[in-house]
Amino acid sequence: MQSRVSSLFLIVFLVIFGVVSPAYSEVKSLRVLVVNGGCCHDYAKQGPILKEILEAKLNAEVTVASSSSKKTDARFEIYEKEDWAKGYDLIVHNECSANVKDKAYVQRILDAHLNGVPAINLHCAMHSYRWGDFKKPVKPGADNAGWFEMIGVQSSGHGPRFPVKVDYIAKEHPVTKGLENWITPKGELYNNVQVFDNAKILAIGSQELRDKKIADAAVVWTNFYGPKKTRIISLSIAHTSEEMKVENFQELLKRSALWATGNINADGSAKNGLAK
């Protein structure tokens, strides 16, 4: 006990006299919640993979909250609580619930982010919690716009399952700085119905058939959501667990977590002792 107290006094002394900066005076750990499940994807594998990636690359403690449903109306028990996000530094939405139209339920999810809890949205999260004529651009503030406004880009569907070529276009952004373009395993390219004003596209994905481009769309983007400008970052790739195992995706996921929580340097490295 005496040794711990002495160490604490030493750290305080070093910070006060400028020997050690406050930002690096202690190593912290991110508390991450991965919401995982629903239709059309191998979520039984993906939840554990996401947990493994984040805990291997960052000082992070990851909790996976899954739904046993494999349908488009999958709901998550954790969202039934008003304070469902309490105690977490970051939420990873890896869910596919296109036919959940309970507005109070959806608003409860959004309220956590409106109140400042950052998020990473993966793949089918872009196609969840939608109703009305979602194939046409929704108007900001409209009854069916909430989820799309949080994400920052409205998407309504995808094309064939082909590999997606990822081109980083915001080369000086800390999430993409120094990263090389790459091609995913066979995946789905989500269309862009509209891009909201607070969103910034970091990467464009394209698919080719017989050496001819058949589609392109944003695949990585950031968004500042609501009055608190909550940091939201979305990756519409990550269709399969095989893709999640690719190092390019893992580095992108790590940097996304750092950016969303405000723990990233300009070169993409981690602040506050979070990197492993």
Secondary structure, DSSP 8 states (H G I E B T S, - for coil): -HHHHHHHHHHHHHHHTTSS-GGGSS---EEEEEEEEESSS-HHHHHHHHHHHHHHHBSEEEEEEE-S--STT---GGGGSTTTTTT-SEEEEEEE-TT---HHHHHHHHHHHHTT--EEEEGGGGGSS--SSTTS---TTSTT-HHHHHHSEE---B---EEEEEEE--TTSTTTTT---EEEEEE--B--SEE-TTEEEEEEEEEEETTEEEEEEEEEEEEEETTTTEEEEEE----SHHHHTSHHHHHHHHHHHHHHTT-B-TTS-BSTT-B-
